[in-house]
Amino acid sequence: MWWLRRLPPHWKLPNPIVSYGTYGSAARVLGFAPLTLSLDSGYTPEGYSVIGGRFADSSFLRLGQPEAKVRIRTALKKEINKEELSGIYGVKWHKQRINGTDTEISQLGPQSYAARWETGNYVFAVQGQGMEPAAFRSLLANSLVEDTEHYFIPIQKKPVKDGKKTVYSNL
């Protein structure tokens, strides 16, 4: 667009996507630890970004299969809903229960899939490409959704009855 080149620099909008060299750097900016894939999943990190200072966008490559890629987005539910977080519109979403979590899955193309769900105070969106449907579902069930069911659930302390605590000791 020719007119953007003529605008003074202070009129141009900044890029809302900021890349970070490490997972920890992105997490510190967000104020929470986003969902990630560990190396034992068979994927290696390709990059960590924060979009608009509000949600994480991390990308991963399958070891030995660089055509197999996964992109994971994580955000606080109060900031954005899972539909907006996925950024995918105009496709049919199929509701499925994976482990104990209600998940929506869509096929975007011939070896390209997406999923979105929420757990606790967080929403998640995942895209996978270069993989078979069983591989995508396995990644969801055994790594991604599984991890959110363990590490992103809301935990509240049980109230102490009558202000008394019971202390157990083996001494």
Phi and psi in radians as a Rosetta constraint file:
Dihedral C 1 N 2 CA 2 C 2 CIRCULARHARMONIC -1.054 0.35
Dihedral N 2 CA 2 C 2 N 3 CIRCULARHARMONIC -0.582 0.35
Dihedral C 2 N 3 CA 3 C 3 CIRCULARHARMONIC -1.241 0.35
Dihedral N 3 CA 3 C 3 N 4 CIRCULARHARMONIC -0.434 0.35
Dihedral C 3 N 4 CA 4 C 4 CIRCULARHARMONIC -1.160 0.35
Dihedral N 4 CA 4 C 4 N 5 CIRCULARHARMONIC -0.572 0.35
Dihedral C 4 N 5 CA 5 C 5 CIRCULARHARMONIC -1.206 0.35
Dihedral N 5 CA 5 C 5 N 6 CIRCULARHARMONIC -0.395 0.35
Dihedral C 5 N 6 CA 6 C 6 CIRCULARHARMONIC -1.586 0.35
Dihedral N 6 CA 6 C 6 N 7 CIRCULARHARMONIC -0.178 0.35
Dihedral C 6 N 7 CA 7 C 7 CIRCULARHARMONIC -1.272 0.35
Dihedral N 7 CA 7 C 7 N 8 CIRCULARHARMONIC 2.562 0.35
Dihedral C 7 N 8 CA 8 C 8 CIRCULARHARMONIC -1.083 0.35
Dihedral N 8 CA 8 C 8 N 9 CIRCULARHARMONIC 2.618 0.35
Dihedral C 8 N 9 CA 9 C 9 CIRCULARHARMONIC -0.958 0.35
Dihedral N 9 CA 9 C 9 N 10 CIRCULARHARMONIC -0.589 0.35
Dihedral C 9 N 10 CA 10 C 10 CIRCULARHARMONIC -1.292 0.35
Dihedral N 10 CA 10 C 10 N 11 CIRCULARHARMONIC -0.139 0.35
Dihedral C 10 N 11 CA 11 C 11 CIRCULARHARMONIC -1.598 0.35
Dihedral N 11 CA 11 C 11 N 12 CIRCULARHARMONIC -0.247 0.35
Dihedral C 11 N 12 CA 12 C 12 CIRCULARHARMONIC -1.374 0.35
Dihedral N 12 CA 12 C 12 N 13 CIRCULARHARMONIC 2.478 0.35
Dihedral C 12 N 13 CA 13 C 13 CIRCULARHARMONIC -1.387 0.35
Dihedral N 13 CA 13 C 13 N 14 CIRCULARHARMONIC 2.422 0.35
Dihedral C 13 N 14 CA 14 C 14 CIRCULARHARMONIC -1.281 0.35
Dihedral N 14 CA 14 C 14 N 15 CIRCULARHARMONIC 2.683 0.35
Dihedral C 14 N 15 CA 15 C 15 CIRCULARHARMONIC -1.214 0.35
Dihedral N 15 CA 15 C 15 N 16 CIRCULARHARMONIC 2.179 0.35
Dihedral C 15 N 16 CA 16 C 16 CIRCULARHARMONIC -1.312 0.35
Dihedral N 16 CA 16 C 16 N 17 CIRCULARHARMONIC -0.152 0.35
Dihedral C 16 N 17 CA 17 C 17 CIRCULARHARMONIC -1.746 0.35
Dihedral N 17 CA 17 C 17 N 18 CIRCULARHARMONIC 2.090 0.35
Dihedral C 17 N 18 CA 18 C 18 CIRCULARHARMONIC -2.062 0.35
Dihedral N 18 CA 18 C 18 N 19 CIRCULARHARMONIC 2.176 0.35
Dihedral C 18 N 19 CA 19 C 19 CIRCULARHARMONIC -1.533 0.35
Dihedral N 19 CA 19 C 19 N 20 CIRCULARHARMONIC 2.577 0.35
Dihedral C 19 N 20 CA 20 C 20 CIRCULARHARMONIC -2.242 0.35
Dihedral N 20 CA 20 C 20 N 21 CIRCULARHARMONIC 2.602 0.35
Dihedral C 20 N 21 CA 21 C 21 CIRCULARHARMONIC -1.338 0.35
Dihedral N 21 CA 21 C 21 N 22 CIRCULARHARMONIC -0.371 0.35
Dihedral C 21 N 22 CA 22 C 22 CIRCULARHARMONIC -2.399 0.35
Dihedral N 22 CA 22 C 22 N 23 CIRCULARHARMONIC 2.768 0.35
Dihedral C 22 N 23 CA 23 C 23 CIRCULARHARMONIC -1.044 0.35
Dihedral N 23 CA 23 C 23 N 24 CIRCULARHARMONIC -0.792 0.35
Dihedral C 23 N 24 CA 24 C 24 CIRCULARHARMONIC -1.051 0.35
Dihedral N 24 CA 24 C 24 N 25 CIRCULARHARMONIC -0.674 0.35
Dihedral C 24 N 25 CA 25 C 25 CIRCULARHARMONIC -1.102 0.35
Dihedral N 25 CA 25 C 25 N 26 CIRCULARHARMONIC -0.783 0.35
Dihedral C 25 N 26 CA 26 C 26 CIRCULARHARMONIC -1.133 0.35
Dihedral N 26 CA 26 C 26 N 27 CIRCULARHARMONIC -0.746 0.35
Dihedral C 26 N 27 CA 27 C 27 CIRCULARHARMONIC -1.083 0.35
Dihedral N 27 CA 27 C 27 N 28 CIRCULARHARMONIC -0.711 0.35
Dihedral C 27 N 28 CA 28 C 28 CIRCULARHARMONIC -1.096 0.35
Dihedral N 28 CA 28 C 28 N 29 CIRCULARHARMONIC -0.680 0.35
Dihedral C 28 N 29 CA 29 C 29 CIRCULARHARMONIC -1.133 0.35
Dihedral N 29 CA 29 C 29 N 30 CIRCULARHARMONIC -0.734 0.35
Dihedral C 29 N 30 CA 30 C 30 CIRCULARHARMONIC -1.284 0.35
Dihedral N 30 CA 30 C 30 N 31 CIRCULARHARMONIC -0.575 0.35
Dihedral C 30 N 31 CA 31 C 31 CIRCULARHARMONIC 1.519 0.35
Dihedral N 31 CA 31 C 31 N 32 CIRCULARHARMONIC 0.168 0.35
Dihedral C 31 N 32 CA 32 C 32 CIRCULARHARMONIC -2.650 0.35
Dihedral N 32 CA 32 C 32 N 33 CIRCULARHARMONIC 2.826 0.35
Dihedral C 32 N 33 CA 33 C 33 CIRCULARHARMONIC -1.591 0.35
Dihedral N 33 CA 33 C 33 N 34 CIRCULARHARMONIC 1.963 0.35
Dihedral C 33 N 34 CA 34 C 34 CIRCULARHARMONIC -1.286 0.35
Dihedral N 34 CA 34 C 34 N 35 CIRCULARHARMONIC 2.793 0.35
Dihedral C 34 N 35 CA 35 C 35 CIRCULARHARMONIC -1.084 0.35
Dihedral N 35 CA 35 C 35 N 36 CIRCULARHARMONIC 2.435 0.35
Dihedral C 35 N 36 CA 36 C 36 CIRCULARHARMONIC -2.504 0.35
Dihedral N 36 CA 36 C 36 N 37 CIRCULARHARMONIC 3.003 0.35
Dihedral C 36 N 37 CA 37 C 37 CIRCULARHARMONIC -1.869 0.35
Dihedral N 37 CA 37 C 37 N 38 CIRCULARHARMONIC 2.307 0.35
Dihedral C 37 N 38 CA 38 C 38 CIRCULARHARMONIC -1.438 0.35
Dihedral N 38 CA 38 C 38 N 39 CIRCULARHARMONIC 2.814 0.35
Dihedral C 38 N 39 CA 39 C 39 CIRCULARHARMONIC -1.064 0.35
Dihedral N 39 CA 39 C 39 N 40 CIRCULARHARMONIC -0.502 0.35
Dihedral C 39 N 40 CA 40 C 40 CIRCULARHARMONIC -1.225 0.35
Dihedral N 40 CA 40 C 40 N 41 CIRCULARHARMONIC -0.126 0.35
Dihedral C 40 N 41 CA 41 C 41 CIRCULARHARMONIC -1.354 0.35
Dihedral N 41 CA 41 C 41 N 42 CIRCULARHARMONIC -0.245 0.35
Dihedral C 41 N 42 CA 42 C 42 CIRCULARHARMONIC 1.646 0.35
Dihedral N 42 CA 42 C 42 N 43 CIRCULARHARMONIC 0.091 0.35
Dihedral C 42 N 43 CA 43 C 43 CIRCULARHARMONIC -2.007 0.35
Dihedral N 43 CA 43 C 43 N 44 CIRCULARHARMONIC 2.583 0.35
Dihedral C 43 N 44 CA 44 C 44 CIRCULARHARMONIC -2.077 0.35
Dihedral N 44 CA 44 C 44 N 45 CIRCULARHARMONIC 2.517 0.35
Dihedral C 44 N 45 CA 45 C 45 CIRCULARHARMONIC -1.127 0.35
Dihedral N 45 CA 45 C 45 N 46 CIRCULARHARMONIC 2.431 0.35
Dihedral C 45 N 46 CA 46 C 46 CIRCULARHARMONIC -1.883 0.35
Dihedral N 46 CA 46 C 46 N 47 CIRCULARHARMONIC -0.549 0.35
Dihedral C 46 N 47 CA 47 C 47 CIRCULARHARMONIC -3.121 0.35
Dihedral N 47 CA 47 C 47 N 48 CIRCULARHARMONIC 2.694 0.35
Dihedral C 47 N 48 CA 48 C 48 CIRCULARHARMONIC -2.189 0.35
Dihedral N 48 CA 48 C 48 N 49 CIRCULARHARMONIC 2.256 0.35
Dihedral C 48 N 49 CA 49 C 49 CIRCULARHARMONIC -2.335 0.35
Dihedral N 49 CA 49 C 49 N 50 CIRCULARHARMONIC 2.771 0.35
Dihedral C 49 N 50 CA 50 C 50 CIRCULARHARMONIC -2.151 0.35
Dihedral N 50 CA 50 C 50 N 51 CIRCULARHARMONIC 2.261 0.35
Dihedral C 50 N 51 CA 51 C 51 CIRCULARHARMONIC -1.831 0.35
Dihedral N 51 CA 51 C 51 N 52 CIRCULARHARMONIC 2.124 0.35
Dihedral C 51 N 52 CA 52 C 52 CIRCULARHARMONIC 1.062 0.35
Dihedral N 52 CA 52 C 52 N 53 CIRCULARHARMONIC 0.320 0.35
Dihedral C 52 N 53 CA 53 C 53 CIRCULARHARMONIC 1.218 0.35
Dihedral N 53 CA 53 C 53 N 54 CIRCULARHARMONIC 0.121 0.35
Dihedral C 53 N 54 CA 54 C 54 CIRCULARHARMONIC -2.033 0.35
Dihedral N 54 CA 54 C 54 N 55 CIRCULARHARMONIC -0.494 0.35
Dihedral C 54 N 55 CA 55 C 55 CIRCULARHARMONIC -2.525 0.35
Dihedral N 55 CA 55 C 55 N 56 CIRCULARHARMONIC 2.705 0.35
Dihedral C 55 N 56 CA 56 C 56 CIRCULARHARMONIC -1.543 0.35
Dihedral N 56 CA 56 C 56 N 57 CIRCULARHARMONIC 2.550 0.35
Dihedral C 56 N 57 CA 57 C 57 CIRCULARHARMONIC -2.408 0.35
Dihedral N 57 CA 57 C 57 N 58 CIRCULARHARMONIC 1.793 0.35
Dihedral C 57 N 58 CA 58 C 58 CIRCULARHARMONIC -1.986 0.35
Dihedral N 58 CA 58 C 58 N 59 CIRCULARHARMONIC 2.501 0.35
Dihedral C 58 N 59 CA 59 C 59 CIRCULARHARMONIC -2.157 0.35
Dihedral N 59 CA 59 C 59 N 60 CIRCULARHARMONIC 2.580 0.35
Dihedral C 59 N 60 CA 60 C 60 CIRCULARHARMONIC -2.429 0.35
Dihedral N 60 CA 60 C 60 N 61 CIRCULARHARMONIC 2.601 0.35
Dihedral C 60 N 61 CA 61 C 61 CIRCULARHARMONIC -2.032 0.35
Dihedral N 61 CA 61 C 61 N 62 CIRCULARHARMONIC 2.488 0.35
Dihedral C 61 N 62 CA 62 C 62 CIRCULARHARMONIC -1.287 0.35
Dihedral N 62 CA 62 C 62 N 63 CIRCULARHARMONIC 2.261 0.35
Dihedral C 62 N 63 CA 63 C 63 CIRCULARHARMONIC -1.076 0.35
Dihedral N 63 CA 63 C 63 N 64 CIRCULARHARMONIC 2.196 0.35
Dihedral C 63 N 64 CA 64 C 64 CIRCULARHARMONIC 1.404 0.35
Dihedral N 64 CA 64 C 64 N 65 CIRCULARHARMONIC -0.107 0.35
Dihedral C 64 N 65 CA 65 C 65 CIRCULARHARMONIC -2.412 0.35
Dihedral N 65 CA 65 C 65 N 66 CIRCULARHARMONIC 1.285 0.35
Dihedral C 65 N 66 CA 66 C 66 CIRCULARHARMONIC -1.098 0.35
Dihedral N 66 CA 66 C 66 N 67 CIRCULARHARMONIC -0.234 0.35
Dihedral C 66 N 67 CA 67 C 67 CIRCULARHARMONIC -1.330 0.35
Dihedral N 67 CA 67 C 67 N 68 CIRCULARHARMONIC -0.320 0.35
Dihedral C 67 N 68 CA 68 C 68 CIRCULARHARMONIC -1.560 0.35
Dihedral N 68 CA 68 C 68 N 69 CIRCULARHARMONIC 1.995 0.35
Dihedral C 68 N 69 CA 69 C 69 CIRCULARHARMONIC -2.236 0.35
Dihedral N 69 CA 69 C 69 N 70 CIRCULARHARMONIC 2.623 0.35
Dihedral C 69 N 70 CA 70 C 70 CIRCULARHARMONIC -2.333 0.35
Dihedral N 70 CA 70 C 70 N 71 CIRCULARHARMONIC 2.365 0.35
Dihedral C 70 N 71 CA 71 C 71 CIRCULARHARMONIC -2.107 0.35
Dihedral N 71 CA 71 C 71 N 72 CIRCULARHARMONIC 2.256 0.35
Dihedral C 71 N 72 CA 72 C 72 CIRCULARHARMONIC -2.113 0.35
Dihedral N 72 CA 72 C 72 N 73 CIRCULARHARMONIC 2.273 0.35
Dihedral C 72 N 73 CA 73 C 73 CIRCULARHARMONIC -2.044 0.35
Dihedral N 73 CA 73 C 73 N 74 CIRCULARHARMONIC 2.434 0.35
Dihedral C 73 N 74 CA 74 C 74 CIRCULARHARMONIC -2.355 0.35
Dihedral N 74 CA 74 C 74 N 75 CIRCULARHARMONIC 2.396 0.35
Dihedral C 74 N 75 CA 75 C 75 CIRCULARHARMONIC -2.624 0.35
Dihedral N 75 CA 75 C 75 N 76 CIRCULARHARMONIC 2.822 0.35
Dihedral C 75 N 76 CA 76 C 76 CIRCULARHARMONIC -1.310 0.35
Dihedral N 76 CA 76 C 76 N 77 CIRCULARHARMONIC 2.389 0.35
Dihedral C 76 N 77 CA 77 C 77 CIRCULARHARMONIC -1.023 0.35
Dihedral N 77 CA 77 C 77 N 78 CIRCULARHARMONIC -0.557 0.35
Dihedral C 77 N 78 CA 78 C 78 CIRCULARHARMONIC -1.252 0.35
Dihedral N 78 CA 78 C 78 N 79 CIRCULARHARMONIC -0.293 0.35
Dihedral C 78 N 79 CA 79 C 79 CIRCULARHARMONIC -1.560 0.35
Dihedral N 79 CA 79 C 79 N 80 CIRCULARHARMONIC -0.643 0.35
Dihedral C 79 N 80 CA 80 C 80 CIRCULARHARMONIC -2.803 0.35
Dihedral N 80 CA 80 C 80 N 81 CIRCULARHARMONIC 2.629 0.35
Dihedral C 80 N 81 CA 81 C 81 CIRCULARHARMONIC -1.596 0.35
Dihedral N 81 CA 81 C 81 N 82 CIRCULARHARMONIC 2.896 0.35
Dihedral C 81 N 82 CA 82 C 82 CIRCULARHARMONIC -1.153 0.35
Dihedral N 82 CA 82 C 82 N 83 CIRCULARHARMONIC -0.502 0.35
Dihedral C 82 N 83 CA 83 C 83 CIRCULARHARMONIC -1.154 0.35
Dihedral N 83 CA 83 C 83 N 84 CIRCULARHARMONIC -0.796 0.35
Dihedral C 83 N 84 CA 84 C 84 CIRCULARHARMONIC -1.228 0.35
Dihedral N 84 CA 84 C 84 N 85 CIRCULARHARMONIC -0.656 0.35
Dihedral C 84 N 85 CA 85 C 85 CIRCULARHARMONIC -1.063 0.35
Dihedral N 85 CA 85 C 85 N 86 CIRCULARHARMONIC -0.698 0.35
Dihedral C 85 N 86 CA 86 C 86 CIRCULARHARMONIC -1.157 0.35
Dihedral N 86 CA 86 C 86 N 87 CIRCULARHARMONIC -0.584 0.35
Dihedral C 86 N 87 CA 87 C 87 CIRCULARHARMONIC 1.210 0.35
Dihedral N 87 CA 87 C 87 N 88 CIRCULARHARMONIC 0.271 0.35
Dihedral C 87 N 88 CA 88 C 88 CIRCULARHARMONIC -1.970 0.35
Dihedral N 88 CA 88 C 88 N 89 CIRCULARHARMONIC 2.112 0.35
Dihedral C 88 N 89 CA 89 C 89 CIRCULARHARMONIC -2.250 0.35
Dihedral N 89 CA 89 C 89 N 90 CIRCULARHARMONIC 2.754 0.35
Dihedral C 89 N 90 CA 90 C 90 CIRCULARHARMONIC 1.374 0.35
Dihedral N 90 CA 90 C 90 N 91 CIRCULARHARMONIC 0.317 0.35
Dihedral C 90 N 91 CA 91 C 91 CIRCULARHARMONIC -2.115 0.35
Dihedral N 91 CA 91 C 91 N 92 CIRCULARHARMONIC 2.832 0.35
Dihedral C 91 N 92 CA 92 C 92 CIRCULARHARMONIC -1.555 0.35
Dihedral N 92 CA 92 C 92 N 93 CIRCULARHARMONIC 2.189 0.35
Dihedral C 92 N 93 CA 93 C 93 CIRCULARHARMONIC -1.744 0.35
Dihedral N 93 CA 93 C 93 N 94 CIRCULARHARMONIC 2.366 0.35
Dihedral C 93 N 94 CA 94 C 94 CIRCULARHARMONIC -1.937 0.35
Dihedral N 94 CA 94 C 94 N 95 CIRCULARHARMONIC 2.188 0.35
Dihedral C 94 N 95 CA 95 C 95 CIRCULARHARMONIC -1.374 0.35
Dihedral N 95 CA 95 C 95 N 96 CIRCULARHARMONIC 2.289 0.35
Dihedral C 95 N 96 CA 96 C 96 CIRCULARHARMONIC -2.478 0.35
Dihedral N 96 CA 96 C 96 N 97 CIRCULARHARMONIC 2.598 0.35
Dihedral C 96 N 97 CA 97 C 97 CIRCULARHARMONIC -1.693 0.35
Dihedral N 97 CA 97 C 97 N 98 CIRCULARHARMONIC 2.073 0.35
Dihedral C 97 N 98 CA 98 C 98 CIRCULARHARMONIC -1.972 0.35
Dihedral N 98 CA 98 C 98 N 99 CIRCULARHARMONIC 2.137 0.35
Dihedral C 98 N 99 CA 99 C 99 CIRCULARHARMONIC 0.955 0.35
Dihedral N 99 CA 99 C 99 N 100 CIRCULARHARMONIC -2.022 0.35
Dihedral C 99 N 100 CA 100 C 100 CIRCULARHARMONIC -1.941 0.35
Dihedral N 100 CA 100 C 100 N 101 CIRCULARHARMONIC 0.311 0.35
Dihedral C 100 N 101 CA 101 C 101 CIRCULARHARMONIC -2.058 0.35
Dihedral N 101 CA 101 C 101 N 102 CIRCULARHARMONIC 2.325 0.35
Dihedral C 101 N 102 CA 102 C 102 CIRCULARHARMONIC -1.292 0.35
Dihedral N 102 CA 102 C 102 N 103 CIRCULARHARMONIC 2.141 0.35
Dihedral C 102 N 103 CA 103 C 103 CIRCULARHARMONIC -2.247 0.35
Dihedral N 103 CA 103 C 103 N 104 CIRCULARHARMONIC 2.594 0.35
Dihedral C 103 N 104 CA 104 C 104 CIRCULARHARMONIC -1.962 0.35
Dihedral N 104 CA 104 C 104 N 105 CIRCULARHARMONIC 2.291 0.35
Dihedral C 104 N 105 CA 105 C 105 CIRCULARHARMONIC -2.218 0.35
Dihedral N 105 CA 105 C 105 N 106 CIRCULARHARMONIC 2.507 0.35
Dihedral C 105 N 106 CA 106 C 106 CIRCULARHARMONIC -2.420 0.35
Dihedral N 106 CA 106 C 106 N 107 CIRCULARHARMONIC 2.541 0.35
Dihedral C 106 N 107 CA 107 C 107 CIRCULARHARMONIC -1.677 0.35
Dihedral N 107 CA 107 C 107 N 108 CIRCULARHARMONIC 2.124 0.35
Dihedral C 107 N 108 CA 108 C 108 CIRCULARHARMONIC -1.619 0.35
Dihedral N 108 CA 108 C 108 N 109 CIRCULARHARMONIC -0.429 0.35
Dihedral C 108 N 109 CA 109 C 109 CIRCULARHARMONIC -3.022 0.35
Dihedral N 109 CA 109 C 109 N 110 CIRCULARHARMONIC -2.995 0.35
Dihedral C 109 N 110 CA 110 C 110 CIRCULARHARMONIC -1.121 0.35
Dihedral N 110 CA 110 C 110 N 111 CIRCULARHARMONIC 0.699 0.35
Dihedral C 110 N 111 CA 111 C 111 CIRCULARHARMONIC 2.517 0.35
Dihedral N 111 CA 111 C 111 N 112 CIRCULARHARMONIC 0.588 0.35
Dihedral C 111 N 112 CA 112 C 112 CIRCULARHARMONIC -2.365 0.35
Dihedral N 112 CA 112 C 112 N 113 CIRCULARHARMONIC 2.189 0.35
Dihedral C 112 N 113 CA 113 C 113 CIRCULARHARMONIC -2.389 0.35
Dihedral N 113 CA 113 C 113 N 114 CIRCULARHARMONIC 2.801 0.35
Dihedral C 113 N 114 CA 114 C 114 CIRCULARHARMONIC -2.450 0.35
Dihedral N 114 CA 114 C 114 N 115 CIRCULARHARMONIC 2.675 0.35
Dihedral C 114 N 115 CA 115 C 115 CIRCULARHARMONIC -2.529 0.35
Dihedral N 115 CA 115 C 115 N 116 CIRCULARHARMONIC 2.684 0.35
Dihedral C 115 N 116 CA 116 C 116 CIRCULARHARMONIC -2.614 0.35
Dihedral N 116 CA 116 C 116 N 117 CIRCULARHARMONIC 2.549 0.35
Dihedral C 116 N 117 CA 117 C 117 CIRCULARHARMONIC -2.878 0.35
Dihedral N 117 CA 117 C 117 N 118 CIRCULARHARMONIC 3.023 0.35
Dihedral C 117 N 118 CA 118 C 118 CIRCULARHARMONIC -2.319 0.35
Dihedral N 118 CA 118 C 118 N 119 CIRCULARHARMONIC 2.589 0.35
Dihedral C 118 N 119 CA 119 C 119 CIRCULARHARMONIC -2.517 0.35
Dihedral N 119 CA 119 C 119 N 120 CIRCULARHARMONIC 2.199 0.35
Dihedral C 119 N 120 CA 120 C 120 CIRCULARHARMONIC 1.027 0.35
Dihedral N 120 CA 120 C 120 N 121 CIRCULARHARMONIC -2.215 0.35
Dihedral C 120 N 121 CA 121 C 121 CIRCULARHARMONIC -1.646 0.35
Dihedral N 121 CA 121 C 121 N 122 CIRCULARHARMONIC 0.219 0.35
Dihedral C 121 N 122 CA 122 C 122 CIRCULARHARMONIC -2.112 0.35
Dihedral N 122 CA 122 C 122 N 123 CIRCULARHARMONIC 2.687 0.35
Dihedral C 122 N 123 CA 123 C 123 CIRCULARHARMONIC -2.131 0.35
Dihedral N 123 CA 123 C 123 N 124 CIRCULARHARMONIC 2.625 0.35
Dihedral C 123 N 124 CA 124 C 124 CIRCULARHARMONIC -2.373 0.35
Dihedral N 124 CA 124 C 124 N 125 CIRCULARHARMONIC 2.554 0.35
Dihedral C 124 N 125 CA 125 C 125 CIRCULARHARMONIC -2.472 0.35
Dihedral N 125 CA 125 C 125 N 126 CIRCULARHARMONIC 2.356 0.35
Dihedral C 125 N 126 CA 126 C 126 CIRCULARHARMONIC -2.312 0.35
Dihedral N 126 CA 126 C 126 N 127 CIRCULARHARMONIC 2.432 0.35
Dihedral C 126 N 127 CA 127 C 127 CIRCULARHARMONIC -2.159 0.35
Dihedral N 127 CA 127 C 127 N 128 CIRCULARHARMONIC 2.376 0.35
Dihedral C 127 N 128 CA 128 C 128 CIRCULARHARMONIC -2.236 0.35
Dihedral N 128 CA 128 C 128 N 129 CIRCULARHARMONIC 2.394 0.35
Dihedral C 128 N 129 CA 129 C 129 CIRCULARHARMONIC -2.377 0.35
Dihedral N 129 CA 129 C 129 N 130 CIRCULARHARMONIC 2.698 0.35
Dihedral C 129 N 130 CA 130 C 130 CIRCULARHARMONIC 1.335 0.35
Dihedral N 130 CA 130 C 130 N 131 CIRCULARHARMONIC 0.508 0.35
Dihedral C 130 N 131 CA 131 C 131 CIRCULARHARMONIC -2.483 0.35
Dihedral N 131 CA 131 C 131 N 132 CIRCULARHARMONIC 2.739 0.35
Dihedral C 131 N 132 CA 132 C 132 CIRCULARHARMONIC -1.355 0.35
Dihedral N 132 CA 132 C 132 N 133 CIRCULARHARMONIC 2.777 0.35
Dihedral C 132 N 133 CA 133 C 133 CIRCULARHARMONIC -1.022 0.35
Dihedral N 133 CA 133 C 133 N 134 CIRCULARHARMONIC -0.676 0.35
Dihedral C 133 N 134 CA 134 C 134 CIRCULARHARMONIC -1.139 0.35
Dihedral N 134 CA 134 C 134 N 135 CIRCULARHARMONIC -0.641 0.35
Dihedral C 134 N 135 CA 135 C 135 CIRCULARHARMONIC -1.177 0.35
Dihedral N 135 CA 135 C 135 N 136 CIRCULARHARMONIC -0.698 0.35
Dihedral C 135 N 136 CA 136 C 136 CIRCULARHARMONIC -1.145 0.35
Dihedral N 136 CA 136 C 136 N 137 CIRCULARHARMONIC -0.808 0.35
Dihedral C 136 N 137 CA 137 C 137 CIRCULARHARMONIC -1.095 0.35
Dihedral N 137 CA 137 C 137 N 138 CIRCULARHARMONIC -0.701 0.35
Dihedral C 137 N 138 CA 138 C 138 CIRCULARHARMONIC -1.108 0.35
Dihedral N 138 CA 138 C 138 N 139 CIRCULARHARMONIC -0.717 0.35
Dihedral C 138 N 139 CA 139 C 139 CIRCULARHARMONIC -1.085 0.35
Dihedral N 139 CA 139 C 139 N 140 CIRCULARHARMONIC -0.723 0.35
Dihedral C 139 N 140 CA 140 C 140 CIRCULARHARMONIC -1.108 0.35
Dihedral N 140 CA 140 C 140 N 141 CIRCULARHARMONIC -0.921 0.35
Dihedral C 140 N 141 CA 141 C 141 CIRCULARHARMONIC -1.193 0.35
Dihedral N 141 CA 141 C 141 N 142 CIRCULARHARMONIC -0.709 0.35
Dihedral C 141 N 142 CA 142 C 142 CIRCULARHARMONIC -1.654 0.35
Dihedral N 142 CA 142 C 142 N 143 CIRCULARHARMONIC -0.267 0.35
Dihedral C 142 N 143 CA 143 C 143 CIRCULARHARMONIC -2.208 0.35
Dihedral N 143 CA 143 C 143 N 144 CIRCULARHARMONIC -1.158 0.35
Dihedral C 143 N 144 CA 144 C 144 CIRCULARHARMONIC -1.242 0.35
Dihedral N 144 CA 144 C 144 N 145 CIRCULARHARMONIC -1.074 0.35
Dihedral C 144 N 145 CA 145 C 145 CIRCULARHARMONIC -1.112 0.35
Dihedral N 145 CA 145 C 145 N 146 CIRCULARHARMONIC -0.707 0.35
Dihedral C 145 N 146 CA 146 C 146 CIRCULARHARMONIC -0.957 0.35
Dihedral N 146 CA 146 C 146 N 147 CIRCULARHARMONIC -0.823 0.35
Dihedral C 146 N 147 CA 147 C 147 CIRCULARHARMONIC -1.129 0.35
Dihedral N 147 CA 147 C 147 N 148 CIRCULARHARMONIC -0.687 0.35
Dihedral C 147 N 148 CA 148 C 148 CIRCULARHARMONIC -1.171 0.35
Dihedral N 148 CA 148 C 148 N 149 CIRCULARHARMONIC -0.546 0.35
Dihedral C 148 N 149 CA 149 C 149 CIRCULARHARMONIC -1.217 0.35
Dihedral N 149 CA 149 C 149 N 150 CIRCULARHARMONIC -0.352 0.35
Dihedral C 149 N 150 CA 150 C 150 CIRCULARHARMONIC -1.769 0.35
Dihedral N 150 CA 150 C 150 N 151 CIRCULARHARMONIC -0.644 0.35
Dihedral C 150 N 151 CA 151 C 151 CIRCULARHARMONIC -1.904 0.35
Dihedral N 151 CA 151 C 151 N 152 CIRCULARHARMONIC -0.163 0.35
Dihedral C 151 N 152 CA 152 C 152 CIRCULARHARMONIC -2.068 0.35
Dihedral N 152 CA 152 C 152 N 153 CIRCULARHARMONIC 0.163 0.35
Dihedral C 152 N 153 CA 153 C 153 CIRCULARHARMONIC -1.287 0.35
Dihedral N 153 CA 153 C 153 N 154 CIRCULARHARMONIC 2.597 0.35
Dihedral C 153 N 154 CA 154 C 154 CIRCULARHARMONIC -1.278 0.35
Dihedral N 154 CA 154 C 154 N 155 CIRCULARHARMONIC 2.308 0.35
Dihedral C 154 N 155 CA 155 C 155 CIRCULARHARMONIC -2.098 0.35
Dihedral N 155 CA 155 C 155 N 156 CIRCULARHARMONIC 2.154 0.35
Dihedral C 155 N 156 CA 156 C 156 CIRCULARHARMONIC -2.141 0.35
Dihedral N 156 CA 156 C 156 N 157 CIRCULARHARMONIC 2.419 0.35
Dihedral C 156 N 157 CA 157 C 157 CIRCULARHARMONIC -1.206 0.35
Dihedral N 157 CA 157 C 157 N 158 CIRCULARHARMONIC 2.477 0.35
Dihedral C 157 N 158 CA 158 C 158 CIRCULARHARMONIC -1.309 0.35
Dihedral N 158 CA 158 C 158 N 159 CIRCULARHARMONIC 2.400 0.35
Dihedral C 158 N 159 CA 159 C 159 CIRCULARHARMONIC -1.130 0.35
Dihedral N 159 CA 159 C 159 N 160 CIRCULARHARMONIC 2.509 0.35
Dihedral C 159 N 160 CA 160 C 160 CIRCULARHARMONIC -1.405 0.35
Dihedral N 160 CA 160 C 160 N 161 CIRCULARHARMONIC 2.242 0.35
Dihedral C 160 N 161 CA 161 C 161 CIRCULARHARMONIC -1.343 0.35
Dihedral N 161 CA 161 C 161 N 162 CIRCULARHARMONIC 2.311 0.35
Dihedral C 161 N 162 CA 162 C 162 CIRCULARHARMONIC 0.940 0.35
Dihedral N 162 CA 162 C 162 N 163 CIRCULARHARMONIC 0.425 0.35
Dihedral C 162 N 163 CA 163 C 163 CIRCULARHARMONIC 1.202 0.35
Dihedral N 163 CA 163 C 163 N 164 CIRCULARHARMONIC 0.183 0.35
Dihedral C 163 N 164 CA 164 C 164 CIRCULARHARMONIC -1.836 0.35
Dihedral N 164 CA 164 C 164 N 165 CIRCULARHARMONIC 2.478 0.35
Dihedral C 164 N 165 CA 165 C 165 CIRCULARHARMONIC -1.991 0.35
Dihedral N 165 CA 165 C 165 N 166 CIRCULARHARMONIC 2.494 0.35
Dihedral C 165 N 166 CA 166 C 166 CIRCULARHARMONIC -1.748 0.35
Dihedral N 166 CA 166 C 166 N 167 CIRCULARHARMONIC 2.211 0.35
Dihedral C 166 N 167 CA 167 C 167 CIRCULARHARMONIC -1.975 0.35
Dihedral N 167 CA 167 C 167 N 168 CIRCULARHARMONIC 2.249 0.35
Dihedral C 167 N 168 CA 168 C 168 CIRCULARHARMONIC -1.889 0.35
Dihedral N 168 CA 168 C 168 N 169 CIRCULARHARMONIC 2.477 0.35
Dihedral C 168 N 169 CA 169 C 169 CIRCULARHARMONIC -2.547 0.35
Dihedral N 169 CA 169 C 169 N 170 CIRCULARHARMONIC 2.589 0.35
Dihedral C 169 N 170 CA 170 C 170 CIRCULARHARMONIC -1.768 0.35
Dihedral N 170 CA 170 C 170 N 171 CIRCULARHARMONIC 0.198 0.35
